[in-house]
Amino acid sequence: MLKHPFGIAFLVLLCAGCGSRTNQPNTPPPLRPERAAAIQQDVRAYADTIAHDVTTEGPAAWRRHFVDSPAFFMASEGRLVFPDSASATPAIEELTRTVQQIELTWGDDLRVDPLTPQFAVIGASYHETRVETTGEHIDEKGFFTATAENTNGRWQLRDAHWSVLAPPPKEKKTTRTRRARRRTARRR
């Protein structure tokens, strides 16, 4: 039993001080709903700007949408394509020589998850049609995710990931399939 007259009060204060805190020093306060809605609207508009710029200006437009920082990285199909911003620049320059035209559209499922006033996550299906300088047409669909960063009132992509939807497997020509086709052809 505690013999000090303030023992119980001291114990209560000690326990209260050890309790969990909702705002740790390194954790930003949660966004108010109206602020989160404003960030969603801004980042959606930014995503539309990306698609517009890439479609009207070609691959070179990507350079200004990537944060020019060692923090930037981009992955595609499970591989790290650009470990930093510096490695993205020559690859984009090469694309400007090999891609004649490009059209990028986001799907209706575009999502924005505001994390802080400075960061938001973007996720969307996409459809990209490219015409190579060789004349080859490439039609690609997939899913895109990125972290958008707002620096000095300007959104850019801090990191990004593309995954391309694989084409459906081709039907194997089996003996059974060949026989069915022959029967159908004979009936005609």
PyMOL CGO cylinders between C-alpha atoms (Angstrom):
from pymol import cmd
from pymol.cgo import CYLINDER

trace = [
    CYLINDER, 0.00, 0.00, 0.00, 1.21, 3.50, -0.85, 0.3, 1, 1, 1, 1, 1, 1,
    CYLINDER, 1.21, 3.50, -0.85, 2.07, 5.52, 2.22, 0.3, 1, 1, 1, 1, 1, 1,
    CYLINDER, 2.07, 5.52, 2.22, 2.67, 8.88, 0.58, 0.3, 1, 1, 1, 1, 1, 1,
    CYLINDER, 2.67, 8.88, 0.58, -0.49, 11.08, 0.52, 0.3, 1, 1, 1, 1, 1, 1,
    CYLINDER, -0.49, 11.08, 0.52, 0.06, 11.97, -3.10, 0.3, 1, 1, 1, 1, 1, 1,
    CYLINDER, 0.06, 11.97, -3.10, 1.03, 8.42, -4.11, 0.3, 1, 1, 1, 1, 1, 1,
    CYLINDER, 1.03, 8.42, -4.11, -2.24, 7.55, -5.82, 0.3, 1, 1, 1, 1, 1, 1,
    CYLINDER, -2.24, 7.55, -5.82, -2.39, 10.90, -7.64, 0.3, 1, 1, 1, 1, 1, 1,
    CYLINDER, -2.39, 10.90, -7.64, 1.23, 10.46, -8.77, 0.3, 1, 1, 1, 1, 1, 1,
    CYLINDER, 1.23, 10.46, -8.77, 0.48, 6.95, -10.01, 0.3, 1, 1, 1, 1, 1, 1,
    CYLINDER, 0.48, 6.95, -10.01, -2.58, 8.17, -11.97, 0.3, 1, 1, 1, 1, 1, 1,
    CYLINDER, -2.58, 8.17, -11.97, -0.55, 10.97, -13.61, 0.3, 1, 1, 1, 1, 1, 1,
    CYLINDER, -0.55, 10.97, -13.61, 2.27, 8.57, -14.44, 0.3, 1, 1, 1, 1, 1, 1,
    CYLINDER, 2.27, 8.57, -14.44, -0.13, 6.12, -16.12, 0.3, 1, 1, 1, 1, 1, 1,
    CYLINDER, -0.13, 6.12, -16.12, -1.87, 8.91, -18.04, 0.3, 1, 1, 1, 1, 1, 1,
    CYLINDER, -1.87, 8.91, -18.04, 1.46, 10.12, -19.36, 0.3, 1, 1, 1, 1, 1, 1,
    CYLINDER, 1.46, 10.12, -19.36, 2.31, 6.66, -20.68, 0.3, 1, 1, 1, 1, 1, 1,
    CYLINDER, 2.31, 6.66, -20.68, -0.93, 6.28, -22.64, 0.3, 1, 1, 1, 1, 1, 1,
    CYLINDER, -0.93, 6.28, -22.64, -1.03, 6.33, -26.42, 0.3, 1, 1, 1, 1, 1, 1,
    CYLINDER, -1.03, 6.33, -26.42, -1.09, 9.63, -28.21, 0.3, 1, 1, 1, 1, 1, 1,
    CYLINDER, -1.09, 9.63, -28.21, -2.89, 10.21, -31.46, 0.3, 1, 1, 1, 1, 1, 1,
    CYLINDER, -2.89, 10.21, -31.46, -0.42, 12.84, -32.69, 0.3, 1, 1, 1, 1, 1, 1,
    CYLINDER, -0.42, 12.84, -32.69, 3.13, 11.61, -32.31, 0.3, 1, 1, 1, 1, 1, 1,
    CYLINDER, 3.13, 11.61, -32.31, 5.80, 14.23, -33.03, 0.3, 1, 1, 1, 1, 1, 1,
    CYLINDER, 5.80, 14.23, -33.03, 6.59, 12.83, -36.52, 0.3, 1, 1, 1, 1, 1, 1,
    CYLINDER, 6.59, 12.83, -36.52, 3.00, 12.09, -37.50, 0.3, 1, 1, 1, 1, 1, 1,
    CYLINDER, 3.00, 12.09, -37.50, 1.09, 14.86, -39.23, 0.3, 1, 1, 1, 1, 1, 1,
    CYLINDER, 1.09, 14.86, -39.23, -2.43, 15.53, -38.01, 0.3, 1, 1, 1, 1, 1, 1,
    CYLINDER, -2.43, 15.53, -38.01, -5.17, 13.86, -40.05, 0.3, 1, 1, 1, 1, 1, 1,
    CYLINDER, -5.17, 13.86, -40.05, -6.55, 15.86, -42.96, 0.3, 1, 1, 1, 1, 1, 1,
    CYLINDER, -6.55, 15.86, -42.96, -9.87, 17.58, -42.42, 0.3, 1, 1, 1, 1, 1, 1,
    CYLINDER, -9.87, 17.58, -42.42, -12.49, 16.23, -44.89, 0.3, 1, 1, 1, 1, 1, 1,
    CYLINDER, -12.49, 16.23, -44.89, -12.71, 19.53, -46.79, 0.3, 1, 1, 1, 1, 1, 1,
    CYLINDER, -12.71, 19.53, -46.79, -8.89, 19.66, -47.18, 0.3, 1, 1, 1, 1, 1, 1,
    CYLINDER, -8.89, 19.66, -47.18, -8.78, 16.02, -48.32, 0.3, 1, 1, 1, 1, 1, 1,
    CYLINDER, -8.78, 16.02, -48.32, -11.52, 16.77, -50.90, 0.3, 1, 1, 1, 1, 1, 1,
    CYLINDER, -11.52, 16.77, -50.90, -9.55, 19.77, -52.19, 0.3, 1, 1, 1, 1, 1, 1,
    CYLINDER, -9.55, 19.77, -52.19, -6.38, 17.67, -52.54, 0.3, 1, 1, 1, 1, 1, 1,
    CYLINDER, -6.38, 17.67, -52.54, -8.35, 14.95, -54.38, 0.3, 1, 1, 1, 1, 1, 1,
    CYLINDER, -8.35, 14.95, -54.38, -9.67, 17.56, -56.81, 0.3, 1, 1, 1, 1, 1, 1,
    CYLINDER, -9.67, 17.56, -56.81, -6.20, 19.07, -57.36, 0.3, 1, 1, 1, 1, 1, 1,
    CYLINDER, -6.20, 19.07, -57.36, -4.53, 15.71, -57.94, 0.3, 1, 1, 1, 1, 1, 1,
    CYLINDER, -4.53, 15.71, -57.94, -7.30, 14.55, -60.31, 0.3, 1, 1, 1, 1, 1, 1,
    CYLINDER, -7.30, 14.55, -60.31, -6.78, 17.73, -62.33, 0.3, 1, 1, 1, 1, 1, 1,
    CYLINDER, -6.78, 17.73, -62.33, -3.04, 17.05, -62.26, 0.3, 1, 1, 1, 1, 1, 1,
    CYLINDER, -3.04, 17.05, -62.26, -3.58, 13.50, -63.58, 0.3, 1, 1, 1, 1, 1, 1,
    CYLINDER, -3.58, 13.50, -63.58, -5.66, 14.95, -66.42, 0.3, 1, 1, 1, 1, 1, 1,
    CYLINDER, -5.66, 14.95, -66.42, -2.81, 17.37, -67.14, 0.3, 1, 1, 1, 1, 1, 1,
    CYLINDER, -2.81, 17.37, -67.14, -0.33, 14.49, -67.37, 0.3, 1, 1, 1, 1, 1, 1,
    CYLINDER, -0.33, 14.49, -67.37, -2.51, 12.65, -69.92, 0.3, 1, 1, 1, 1, 1, 1,
    CYLINDER, -2.51, 12.65, -69.92, -3.07, 15.85, -71.90, 0.3, 1, 1, 1, 1, 1, 1,
    CYLINDER, -3.07, 15.85, -71.90, 0.62, 16.81, -71.96, 0.3, 1, 1, 1, 1, 1, 1,
    CYLINDER, 0.62, 16.81, -71.96, 1.83, 13.34, -72.93, 0.3, 1, 1, 1, 1, 1, 1,
    CYLINDER, 1.83, 13.34, -72.93, -0.81, 13.10, -75.67, 0.3, 1, 1, 1, 1, 1, 1,
    CYLINDER, -0.81, 13.10, -75.67, -0.12, 16.56, -77.15, 0.3, 1, 1, 1, 1, 1, 1,
    CYLINDER, -0.12, 16.56, -77.15, 3.64, 16.80, -76.60, 0.3, 1, 1, 1, 1, 1, 1,
    CYLINDER, 3.64, 16.80, -76.60, 4.77, 13.18, -76.68, 0.3, 1, 1, 1, 1, 1, 1,
    CYLINDER, 4.77, 13.18, -76.68, 7.07, 11.33, -74.28, 0.3, 1, 1, 1, 1, 1, 1,
    CYLINDER, 7.07, 11.33, -74.28, 9.19, 14.42, -73.54, 0.3, 1, 1, 1, 1, 1, 1,
    CYLINDER, 9.19, 14.42, -73.54, 6.33, 15.73, -71.39, 0.3, 1, 1, 1, 1, 1, 1,
    CYLINDER, 6.33, 15.73, -71.39, 7.06, 13.02, -68.81, 0.3, 1, 1, 1, 1, 1, 1,
    CYLINDER, 7.06, 13.02, -68.81, 10.31, 14.73, -67.78, 0.3, 1, 1, 1, 1, 1, 1,
    CYLINDER, 10.31, 14.73, -67.78, 8.59, 17.72, -66.18, 0.3, 1, 1, 1, 1, 1, 1,
    CYLINDER, 8.59, 17.72, -66.18, 6.05, 15.48, -64.41, 0.3, 1, 1, 1, 1, 1, 1,
    CYLINDER, 6.05, 15.48, -64.41, 8.76, 13.48, -62.61, 0.3, 1, 1, 1, 1, 1, 1,
    CYLINDER, 8.76, 13.48, -62.61, 10.31, 15.03, -59.50, 0.3, 1, 1, 1, 1, 1, 1,
    CYLINDER, 10.31, 15.03, -59.50, 13.87, 16.00, -60.39, 0.3, 1, 1, 1, 1, 1, 1,
    CYLINDER, 13.87, 16.00, -60.39, 15.38, 14.38, -57.33, 0.3, 1, 1, 1, 1, 1, 1,
    CYLINDER, 15.38, 14.38, -57.33, 17.30, 11.28, -56.30, 0.3, 1, 1, 1, 1, 1, 1,
    CYLINDER, 17.30, 11.28, -56.30, 14.16, 10.33, -54.35, 0.3, 1, 1, 1, 1, 1, 1,
    CYLINDER, 14.16, 10.33, -54.35, 12.30, 9.62, -57.62, 0.3, 1, 1, 1, 1, 1, 1,
    CYLINDER, 12.30, 9.62, -57.62, 12.06, 6.04, -58.88, 0.3, 1, 1, 1, 1, 1, 1,
    CYLINDER, 12.06, 6.04, -58.88, 9.90, 4.14, -61.35, 0.3, 1, 1, 1, 1, 1, 1,
    CYLINDER, 9.90, 4.14, -61.35, 9.13, 0.45, -61.61, 0.3, 1, 1, 1, 1, 1, 1,
    CYLINDER, 9.13, 0.45, -61.61, 7.34, -1.52, -64.30, 0.3, 1, 1, 1, 1, 1, 1,
    CYLINDER, 7.34, -1.52, -64.30, 6.37, -5.17, -64.44, 0.3, 1, 1, 1, 1, 1, 1,
    CYLINDER, 6.37, -5.17, -64.44, 8.14, -5.96, -61.19, 0.3, 1, 1, 1, 1, 1, 1,
    CYLINDER, 8.14, -5.96, -61.19, 11.44, -4.36, -62.22, 0.3, 1, 1, 1, 1, 1, 1,
    CYLINDER, 11.44, -4.36, -62.22, 13.06, -1.12, -61.18, 0.3, 1, 1, 1, 1, 1, 1,
    CYLINDER, 13.06, -1.12, -61.18, 13.27, 0.81, -64.45, 0.3, 1, 1, 1, 1, 1, 1,
    CYLINDER, 13.27, 0.81, -64.45, 14.60, 4.12, -63.13, 0.3, 1, 1, 1, 1, 1, 1,
    CYLINDER, 14.60, 4.12, -63.13, 16.36, 4.09, -59.76, 0.3, 1, 1, 1, 1, 1, 1,
    CYLINDER, 16.36, 4.09, -59.76, 16.38, 7.89, -59.72, 0.3, 1, 1, 1, 1, 1, 1,
    CYLINDER, 16.38, 7.89, -59.72, 15.46, 10.96, -61.72, 0.3, 1, 1, 1, 1, 1, 1,
    CYLINDER, 15.46, 10.96, -61.72, 18.84, 11.19, -63.47, 0.3, 1, 1, 1, 1, 1, 1,
    CYLINDER, 18.84, 11.19, -63.47, 18.36, 7.75, -65.04, 0.3, 1, 1, 1, 1, 1, 1,
    CYLINDER, 18.36, 7.75, -65.04, 14.91, 8.72, -66.39, 0.3, 1, 1, 1, 1, 1, 1,
    CYLINDER, 14.91, 8.72, -66.39, 16.20, 11.64, -68.46, 0.3, 1, 1, 1, 1, 1, 1,
    CYLINDER, 16.20, 11.64, -68.46, 18.22, 9.72, -71.11, 0.3, 1, 1, 1, 1, 1, 1,
    CYLINDER, 18.22, 9.72, -71.11, 15.47, 7.08, -71.41, 0.3, 1, 1, 1, 1, 1, 1,
    CYLINDER, 15.47, 7.08, -71.41, 12.86, 9.76, -72.07, 0.3, 1, 1, 1, 1, 1, 1,
    CYLINDER, 12.86, 9.76, -72.07, 15.17, 11.38, -74.64, 0.3, 1, 1, 1, 1, 1, 1,
    CYLINDER, 15.17, 11.38, -74.64, 15.45, 8.00, -76.40, 0.3, 1, 1, 1, 1, 1, 1,
    CYLINDER, 15.45, 8.00, -76.40, 11.65, 7.63, -76.41, 0.3, 1, 1, 1, 1, 1, 1,
    CYLINDER, 11.65, 7.63, -76.41, 11.35, 11.00, -78.18, 0.3, 1, 1, 1, 1, 1, 1,
    CYLINDER, 11.35, 11.00, -78.18, 13.44, 9.50, -81.01, 0.3, 1, 1, 1, 1, 1, 1,
    CYLINDER, 13.44, 9.50, -81.01, 11.47, 6.24, -81.28, 0.3, 1, 1, 1, 1, 1, 1,
    CYLINDER, 11.47, 6.24, -81.28, 7.87, 7.29, -80.55, 0.3, 1, 1, 1, 1, 1, 1,
    CYLINDER, 7.87, 7.29, -80.55, 6.17, 9.36, -83.23, 0.3, 1, 1, 1, 1, 1, 1,
    CYLINDER, 6.17, 9.36, -83.23, 2.83, 9.76, -81.48, 0.3, 1, 1, 1, 1, 1, 1,
    CYLINDER, 2.83, 9.76, -81.48, 1.32, 8.75, -78.16, 0.3, 1, 1, 1, 1, 1, 1,
    CYLINDER, 1.32, 8.75, -78.16, -2.16, 8.95, -76.67, 0.3, 1, 1, 1, 1, 1, 1,
    CYLINDER, -2.16, 8.95, -76.67, -2.64, 8.36, -72.94, 0.3, 1, 1, 1, 1, 1, 1,
    CYLINDER, -2.64, 8.36, -72.94, -6.04, 8.13, -71.26, 0.3, 1, 1, 1, 1, 1, 1,
    CYLINDER, -6.04, 8.13, -71.26, -6.89, 7.23, -67.68, 0.3, 1, 1, 1, 1, 1, 1,
    CYLINDER, -6.89, 7.23, -67.68, -9.79, 4.94, -66.88, 0.3, 1, 1, 1, 1, 1, 1,
    CYLINDER, -9.79, 4.94, -66.88, -12.93, 6.05, -65.06, 0.3, 1, 1, 1, 1, 1, 1,
    CYLINDER, -12.93, 6.05, -65.06, -11.58, 4.25, -61.98, 0.3, 1, 1, 1, 1, 1, 1,
    CYLINDER, -11.58, 4.25, -61.98, -8.99, 6.98, -61.23, 0.3, 1, 1, 1, 1, 1, 1,
    CYLINDER, -8.99, 6.98, -61.23, -8.44, 7.08, -57.47, 0.3, 1, 1, 1, 1, 1, 1,
    CYLINDER, -8.44, 7.08, -57.47, -6.69, 9.67, -55.34, 0.3, 1, 1, 1, 1, 1, 1,
    CYLINDER, -6.69, 9.67, -55.34, -5.78, 9.01, -51.72, 0.3, 1, 1, 1, 1, 1, 1,
    CYLINDER, -5.78, 9.01, -51.72, -4.65, 12.23, -50.02, 0.3, 1, 1, 1, 1, 1, 1,
    CYLINDER, -4.65, 12.23, -50.02, -2.06, 11.34, -47.38, 0.3, 1, 1, 1, 1, 1, 1,
    CYLINDER, -2.06, 11.34, -47.38, -0.90, 14.79, -46.26, 0.3, 1, 1, 1, 1, 1, 1,
    CYLINDER, -0.90, 14.79, -46.26, -1.11, 18.28, -47.76, 0.3, 1, 1, 1, 1, 1, 1,
    CYLINDER, -1.11, 18.28, -47.76, 2.15, 17.43, -49.57, 0.3, 1, 1, 1, 1, 1, 1,
    CYLINDER, 2.15, 17.43, -49.57, 1.57, 13.81, -50.66, 0.3, 1, 1, 1, 1, 1, 1,
    CYLINDER, 1.57, 13.81, -50.66, -1.18, 11.81, -52.36, 0.3, 1, 1, 1, 1, 1, 1,
    CYLINDER, -1.18, 11.81, -52.36, -1.37, 8.39, -53.99, 0.3, 1, 1, 1, 1, 1, 1,
    CYLINDER, -1.37, 8.39, -53.99, -2.78, 8.07, -57.51, 0.3, 1, 1, 1, 1, 1, 1,
    CYLINDER, -2.78, 8.07, -57.51, -4.10, 4.82, -58.98, 0.3, 1, 1, 1, 1, 1, 1,
    CYLINDER, -4.10, 4.82, -58.98, -5.87, 4.26, -62.30, 0.3, 1, 1, 1, 1, 1, 1,
    CYLINDER, -5.87, 4.26, -62.30, -6.26, 1.92, -65.19, 0.3, 1, 1, 1, 1, 1, 1,
    CYLINDER, -6.26, 1.92, -65.19, -4.85, 3.39, -68.37, 0.3, 1, 1, 1, 1, 1, 1,
    CYLINDER, -4.85, 3.39, -68.37, -4.95, 2.96, -72.12, 0.3, 1, 1, 1, 1, 1, 1,
    CYLINDER, -4.95, 2.96, -72.12, -1.99, 4.02, -74.20, 0.3, 1, 1, 1, 1, 1, 1,
    CYLINDER, -1.99, 4.02, -74.20, -1.71, 3.97, -77.96, 0.3, 1, 1, 1, 1, 1, 1,
    CYLINDER, -1.71, 3.97, -77.96, 1.72, 4.58, -79.46, 0.3, 1, 1, 1, 1, 1, 1,
    CYLINDER, 1.72, 4.58, -79.46, 2.88, 4.93, -83.02, 0.3, 1, 1, 1, 1, 1, 1,
    CYLINDER, 2.88, 4.93, -83.02, 6.58, 4.15, -83.32, 0.3, 1, 1, 1, 1, 1, 1,
    CYLINDER, 6.58, 4.15, -83.32, 8.78, 5.92, -85.87, 0.3, 1, 1, 1, 1, 1, 1,
    CYLINDER, 8.78, 5.92, -85.87, 8.89, 2.57, -87.70, 0.3, 1, 1, 1, 1, 1, 1,
    CYLINDER, 8.89, 2.57, -87.70, 5.13, 2.85, -88.20, 0.3, 1, 1, 1, 1, 1, 1,
    CYLINDER, 5.13, 2.85, -88.20, 4.32, 0.08, -85.72, 0.3, 1, 1, 1, 1, 1, 1,
    CYLINDER, 4.32, 0.08, -85.72, 1.14, 0.68, -83.67, 0.3, 1, 1, 1, 1, 1, 1,
    CYLINDER, 1.14, 0.68, -83.67, 1.22, -0.44, -80.04, 0.3, 1, 1, 1, 1, 1, 1,
    CYLINDER, 1.22, -0.44, -80.04, -1.97, -0.61, -78.01, 0.3, 1, 1, 1, 1, 1, 1,
    CYLINDER, -1.97, -0.61, -78.01, -1.40, -1.08, -74.29, 0.3, 1, 1, 1, 1, 1, 1,
    CYLINDER, -1.40, -1.08, -74.29, -3.69, -1.30, -71.26, 0.3, 1, 1, 1, 1, 1, 1,
    CYLINDER, -3.69, -1.30, -71.26, -2.76, -1.70, -67.63, 0.3, 1, 1, 1, 1, 1, 1,
    CYLINDER, -2.76, -1.70, -67.63, -2.73, -0.08, -64.21, 0.3, 1, 1, 1, 1, 1, 1,
    CYLINDER, -2.73, -0.08, -64.21, -0.70, 2.88, -62.99, 0.3, 1, 1, 1, 1, 1, 1,
    CYLINDER, -0.70, 2.88, -62.99, 0.11, 3.89, -59.41, 0.3, 1, 1, 1, 1, 1, 1,
    CYLINDER, 0.11, 3.89, -59.41, 2.20, 6.80, -58.18, 0.3, 1, 1, 1, 1, 1, 1,
    CYLINDER, 2.20, 6.80, -58.18, 2.93, 9.02, -55.26, 0.3, 1, 1, 1, 1, 1, 1,
    CYLINDER, 2.93, 9.02, -55.26, 2.31, 12.66, -56.15, 0.3, 1, 1, 1, 1, 1, 1,
    CYLINDER, 2.31, 12.66, -56.15, 4.25, 15.32, -54.27, 0.3, 1, 1, 1, 1, 1, 1,
    CYLINDER, 4.25, 15.32, -54.27, 3.25, 18.96, -53.97, 0.3, 1, 1, 1, 1, 1, 1,
    CYLINDER, 3.25, 18.96, -53.97, 6.23, 21.27, -53.82, 0.3, 1, 1, 1, 1, 1, 1,
    CYLINDER, 6.23, 21.27, -53.82, 5.68, 25.03, -53.92, 0.3, 1, 1, 1, 1, 1, 1,
    CYLINDER, 5.68, 25.03, -53.92, 2.09, 24.55, -55.11, 0.3, 1, 1, 1, 1, 1, 1,
    CYLINDER, 2.09, 24.55, -55.11, 3.06, 22.24, -58.00, 0.3, 1, 1, 1, 1, 1, 1,
    CYLINDER, 3.06, 22.24, -58.00, 2.21, 18.52, -58.14, 0.3, 1, 1, 1, 1, 1, 1,
    CYLINDER, 2.21, 18.52, -58.14, 4.77, 16.09, -59.59, 0.3, 1, 1, 1, 1, 1, 1,
    CYLINDER, 4.77, 16.09, -59.59, 5.29, 12.33, -59.47, 0.3, 1, 1, 1, 1, 1, 1,
    CYLINDER, 5.29, 12.33, -59.47, 7.75, 11.31, -56.76, 0.3, 1, 1, 1, 1, 1, 1,
    CYLINDER, 7.75, 11.31, -56.76, 7.59, 7.66, -57.81, 0.3, 1, 1, 1, 1, 1, 1,
    CYLINDER, 7.59, 7.66, -57.81, 5.55, 5.59, -60.23, 0.3, 1, 1, 1, 1, 1, 1,
    CYLINDER, 5.55, 5.59, -60.23, 4.69, 2.03, -61.21, 0.3, 1, 1, 1, 1, 1, 1,
    CYLINDER, 4.69, 2.03, -61.21, 3.15, 0.69, -64.43, 0.3, 1, 1, 1, 1, 1, 1,
    CYLINDER, 3.15, 0.69, -64.43, 1.78, -2.80, -64.87, 0.3, 1, 1, 1, 1, 1, 1,
    CYLINDER, 1.78, -2.80, -64.87, 0.72, -3.84, -68.34, 0.3, 1, 1, 1, 1, 1, 1,
    CYLINDER, 0.72, -3.84, -68.34, -2.30, -6.06, -68.79, 0.3, 1, 1, 1, 1, 1, 1,
    CYLINDER, -2.30, -6.06, -68.79, -1.10, -9.24, -70.46, 0.3, 1, 1, 1, 1, 1, 1,
    CYLINDER, -1.10, -9.24, -70.46, -2.89, -10.24, -73.65, 0.3, 1, 1, 1, 1, 1, 1,
    CYLINDER, -2.89, -10.24, -73.65, -5.24, -13.21, -73.31, 0.3, 1, 1, 1, 1, 1, 1,
    CYLINDER, -5.24, -13.21, -73.31, -3.55, -16.53, -74.04, 0.3, 1, 1, 1, 1, 1, 1,
    CYLINDER, -3.55, -16.53, -74.04, -3.90, -17.77, -77.58, 0.3, 1, 1, 1, 1, 1, 1,
    CYLINDER, -3.90, -17.77, -77.58, -6.05, -20.83, -78.11, 0.3, 1, 1, 1, 1, 1, 1,
    CYLINDER, -6.05, -20.83, -78.11, -3.94, -23.92, -78.56, 0.3, 1, 1, 1, 1, 1, 1,
    CYLINDER, -3.94, -23.92, -78.56, -4.68, -25.85, -81.68, 0.3, 1, 1, 1, 1, 1, 1,
    CYLINDER, -4.68, -25.85, -81.68, -5.47, -29.30, -80.42, 0.3, 1, 1, 1, 1, 1, 1,
    CYLINDER, -5.47, -29.30, -80.42, -6.52, -32.32, -82.38, 0.3, 1, 1, 1, 1, 1, 1,
    CYLINDER, -6.52, -32.32, -82.38, -10.01, -31.91, -80.95, 0.3, 1, 1, 1, 1, 1, 1,
    CYLINDER, -10.01, -31.91, -80.95, -10.19, -28.26, -82.10, 0.3, 1, 1, 1, 1, 1, 1,
    CYLINDER, -10.19, -28.26, -82.10, -8.95, -29.18, -85.59, 0.3, 1, 1, 1, 1, 1, 1,
    CYLINDER, -8.95, -29.18, -85.59, -11.54, -31.95, -85.88, 0.3, 1, 1, 1, 1, 1, 1,
    CYLINDER, -11.54, -31.95, -85.88, -14.34, -29.58, -84.80, 0.3, 1, 1, 1, 1, 1, 1,
    CYLINDER, -14.34, -29.58, -84.80, -13.24, -27.03, -87.40, 0.3, 1, 1, 1, 1, 1, 1,
    CYLINDER, -13.24, -27.03, -87.40, -13.16, -29.68, -90.13, 0.3, 1, 1, 1, 1, 1, 1,
    CYLINDER, -13.16, -29.68, -90.13, -16.68, -30.82, -89.22, 0.3, 1, 1, 1, 1, 1, 1,
    CYLINDER, -16.68, -30.82, -89.22, -17.91, -27.24, -89.31, 0.3, 1, 1, 1, 1, 1, 1,
    CYLINDER, -17.91, -27.24, -89.31, -16.23, -26.65, -92.67, 0.3, 1, 1, 1, 1, 1, 1,
    CYLINDER, -16.23, -26.65, -92.67, -17.78, -29.83, -94.16, 0.3, 1, 1, 1, 1, 1, 1,
    CYLINDER, -17.78, -29.83, -94.16, -21.28, -28.79, -93.05, 0.3, 1, 1, 1, 1, 1, 1,
    CYLINDER, -21.28, -28.79, -93.05, -21.03, -25.50, -94.94, 0.3, 1, 1, 1, 1, 1, 1,
]
cmd.load_cgo(trace, "trace")
